[in-house]
Amino acid sequence: ESLAGVTDIAITNAGHGVLSYFALKGVPCLYIPSNIDQLMLGSRAAEAGLGSLLRPGQAASIAVEMATWSGSSLLRSRLDSFKERYRNVSVGITVELVLQHL
């Protein structure tokens, strides 16, 4: 739980759990997927304005991408909106509900 409080940005593979965690906490992410599911999820999250998607092999672009975020009021606005919309959602509870229905 404390990770989001000390994280300004997260670089992740766009897995469901970590993407949800940081989105719900309002932390921007740089998604570098390693499989098709992560690519699809990371693409959707990037389209929603929750971060940016880099495909494998574009890792050299990380610094450039992060520089475009510096002071981005649009990125902050989208993240704050998402965080507010889902403020009562807990990633842990959501995962438990999914597991109960498997």
C-alpha positions in Angstrom: 0.0 0.0 0.0 2.8 2.4 0.8 4.5 2.1 -2.6 2.2 4.5 -4.4 2.8 7.2 -1.7 6.5 7.4 -2.6 6.2 6.8 -6.3 6.1 9.6 -8.8 6.0 7.3 -11.8 5.8 3.6 -12.4 7.4 1.6 -15.2 5.5 -1.7 -15.6 4.7 -4.4 -18.0 1.0 -3.5 -17.9 -0.1 -6.5 -16.0 -3.7 -6.3 -14.6 -2.8 -6.0 -11.0 0.0 -3.5 -11.1 -1.8 -1.4 -13.7 -4.9 -1.3 -11.6 -3.0 -0.5 -8.4 -1.2 2.5 -9.8 -4.2 3.8 -11.8 -6.4 3.7 -8.7 -3.6 5.6 -6.8 -3.3 8.2 -9.5 0.3 7.3 -10.4 1.2 7.7 -14.1 2.7 4.6 -15.7 5.0 3.8 -18.6 3.8 0.5 -19.9 6.3 -1.9 -21.6 4.3 -5.1 -22.3 5.8 -8.5 -22.7 2.8 -10.4 -24.0 -0.3 -9.7 -26.1 -2.6 -9.4 -23.0 -0.4 -6.7 -21.5 -0.1 -5.0 -24.9 -3.9 -4.8 -25.2 -4.4 -3.6 -21.6 -1.5 -1.1 -21.7 -2.9 0.3 -25.0 -6.3 0.8 -23.5 -4.8 2.4 -20.4 -2.7 4.7 -22.5 -5.7 5.7 -24.7 -7.5 6.5 -21.5 -4.7 8.9 -20.6 -3.3 6.9 -17.6 0.2 6.7 -19.0 2.1 5.9 -22.1 2.8 2.6 -24.0 6.2 1.7 -25.2 6.6 -1.5 -27.2 9.5 -3.8 -26.4 12.6 -2.5 -28.2 11.6 1.2 -27.6 13.1 1.2 -24.1 15.6 3.9 -25.2 12.5 6.2 -25.5 11.8 6.1 -21.8 13.6 9.3 -21.0 11.9 11.1 -23.9 8.5 9.9 -22.9 8.9 10.9 -19.3 10.1 14.3 -20.4 6.8 14.9 -22.2 5.0 14.2 -18.9 6.8 16.9 -17.0 4.2 19.4 -16.0 1.5 17.8 -18.1 -1.7 19.1 -16.7 -3.7 16.9 -19.1 -2.1 13.7 -17.7 -2.6 14.8 -14.1 -6.2 15.7 -14.8 -7.0 12.3 -16.4 -5.3 10.4 -13.6 -7.1 12.5 -10.9 -10.4 11.9 -12.7 -9.8 8.2 -12.8 -8.7 8.1 -9.2 -11.8 10.0 -8.1 -14.2 7.9 -10.1 -12.9 4.7 -8.6 -11.9 6.0 -5.1 -14.0 3.3 -3.4 -12.5 0.4 -5.3 -9.9 -1.8 -3.7 -7.7 -3.8 -6.0 -7.5 -6.6 -3.4 -11.2 -6.8 -3.0 -11.7 -6.8 -6.7 -9.3 -9.7 -7.2 -11.0 -11.6 -4.4 -14.4 -11.2 -6.1 -13.0 -12.4 -9.4 -11.4 -15.4 -7.7 -14.7 -16.3 -6.0 -16.4 -16.6 -9.4 -13.8 -18.9 -11.0 
